[in-house]
C-alpha cells in the first residue's frame, strides 16, 4: 500500500535554508508534489517532479528525488517569514486518470526573524 | 476568475444530525475530491468523482456520502454526525487537462465541530 511520511516540525532562522524531507513507499509513483498550506487556507501547489527526474529547481525551491531510497526533499533557499506554513508532500500513480493523491502528514515550518 | 468555494466555512452541529457541506467550482473540472484534515494524519480522501453521476469511495468514506448532479458541485453529506467527524474538510478539483502533472485546486476549507 501507499504510505507517505514526513517529520512534523522544522524551525529555521530567516535567511537560512530549509530542507523538508519526505519518504514514500510506492515505487510506482509517477509524480510527486509539494503543496503549501498557509494558516486558515487550503493547499496550493508549490512544485512537482516527475519520477524520471532527479532534481528540479524553481527560483528559491529545489526538489531532490532519490528513487532508490524513495526519498523526496524540498529545499527553500533564503527562507523568509512568509514561508512559514505547513508543507505537504504527495504522490500519485497516474496523474491523467483523475489524479488521486496520497498525502503525507505535513511538516510545519516556522521561520524566526 | 475561476475558483473553488466551500460553504459554510465554520459549522457546529450536534451528534446524530445530518450535515451537508457545499463545494462549488467554476473551472469546469471533471474531477472533484473531498478530504478531511486531522492532526497527525495529513489529508485523507473521503470521496471523489470523475464526472456527473460518478462517485467513488476513498480511504475514509464510512459515514459520508456525495452526489454529483452537475459539473460544478459536489456536496458532502454526513448522514448522522459523530464526534469523530470533527475535522477540517477540504474540497478540491482537477481537470483532464493538457497539464500532464494535473494539479489539484483546493477550496478554503470548512471547519466542522460535532458536539
Interface residues (C-beta under 8 A of the other chain):
Chain A: X4 X6 X8 X31 X33 X40 X41 X42 X43 X44 X45 X48 X50 X88 X92 X95 X96 X98 X99 X100 X101 X103 X104 X105 X106
Chain B: X30 X31 X33 X35 X40 X41 X42 X43 X44 X45 X48 X50 X90 X92 X94 X96 X100 X101 X102 X103 X104 X106 X107 X108 X109
